[in-house]
Amino acid sequence: MPLPSAEQGAAIDLAGAGGEVTELWRGDPVRAAALVRELAACGEFTAAEVLDAAVDVAVGAALLALADAGTASDPSMMAEQCLEAVPHLALAVALASADLG
């Protein structure tokens, strides 16, 4: 298996940074914002790129929750499982609207 190109490596790093920010934001948005600023200060990514990657992670988690809901055996279970997507969507909105400038 060939090693990733520099561009692919950067995309992998950005996705990892987005995941780290997303996870941290759940418990401590102030620390997560500091991490975004720190990552941007390194110059490899902008704060907007890191936040966009974090939004992608949160939306992806919401979509997985909704996909699981589609396999529910009855409508009430489906509705209950759809609610599991709500915290992920709320997090995506918080990340998308964060103003770290």
C-alpha positions in Angstrom: 0.0 0.0 0.0 1.6 3.3 -1.0 2.1 6.1 1.5 -0.3 9.0 1.3 0.7 12.0 -0.8 1.5 15.3 1.0 -2.0 16.6 0.1 -3.6 13.4 1.4 -1.6 13.5 4.6 -2.7 17.1 5.2 -6.3 16.1 4.7 -5.9 13.3 7.2 -4.2 15.6 9.7 -7.1 18.2 9.2 -9.7 15.5 9.8 -7.9 14.4 12.9 -7.7 17.9 14.2 -11.4 18.4 13.5 -12.2 15.2 15.4 -10.1 16.3 18.4 -11.7 19.8 18.4 -15.2 18.2 18.2 -14.6 15.9 21.1 -13.0 18.6 23.2 -15.9 21.1 22.4 -18.4 18.7 24.0 -16.9 19.1 27.4 -14.9 22.3 27.3 -15.5 24.8 24.5 -13.0 27.2 25.8 -10.2 24.7 25.6 -11.4 23.6 22.2 -11.3 27.2 21.0 -7.8 27.5 22.3 -6.8 24.3 20.5 -8.2 25.7 17.2 -6.2 28.9 17.7 -3.1 26.8 18.5 -3.5 24.7 15.4 -4.0 27.8 13.3 -1.0 29.5 14.8 1.2 26.6 13.5 0.3 27.8 10.0 -0.6 24.4 8.5 -4.4 25.1 8.7 -6.6 28.2 9.3 -9.0 28.4 12.2 -11.9 28.2 9.6 -10.5 25.0 8.1 -10.2 23.3 11.5 -13.7 24.4 12.5 -15.1 23.2 9.2 -13.5 19.8 9.8 -15.0 19.7 13.2 -18.4 20.5 11.8 -17.9 17.6 9.3 -17.2 15.3 12.2 -20.3 16.4 14.1 -22.6 16.1 11.1 -21.1 12.7 10.2 -22.0 11.5 13.7 -25.5 12.8 13.3 -25.9 11.1 10.0 -24.7 7.8 11.5 -27.3 8.1 14.2 -30.0 8.8 11.7 -28.9 5.8 9.6 -29.2 3.6 12.6 -32.7 5.0 13.1 -33.6 3.8 9.7 -33.1 0.2 10.8 -35.4 0.4 13.8 -38.0 -2.2 14.1 -40.9 0.1 14.9 -41.8 3.8 14.5 -41.4 4.7 18.2 -38.0 3.2 18.3 -37.1 5.0 15.1 -38.2 8.3 16.6 -36.2 7.6 19.7 -33.1 6.9 17.7 -33.6 10.0 15.6 -33.4 12.0 18.8 -29.8 10.7 19.3 -28.8 12.8 16.3 -29.9 16.1 18.0 -26.8 16.6 20.2 -24.5 16.1 17.3 -26.5 18.6 15.1 -26.5 21.1 18.0 -22.7 20.7 18.3 -22.3 21.2 14.5 -24.3 24.4 14.7 -22.2 25.6 17.7 -19.0 24.9 15.8 -20.2 26.4 12.6 -21.2 29.6 14.3 -18.1 29.9 16.5 -16.3 33.2 16.0 -12.7 32.8 17.0 -11.4 35.8 15.2 
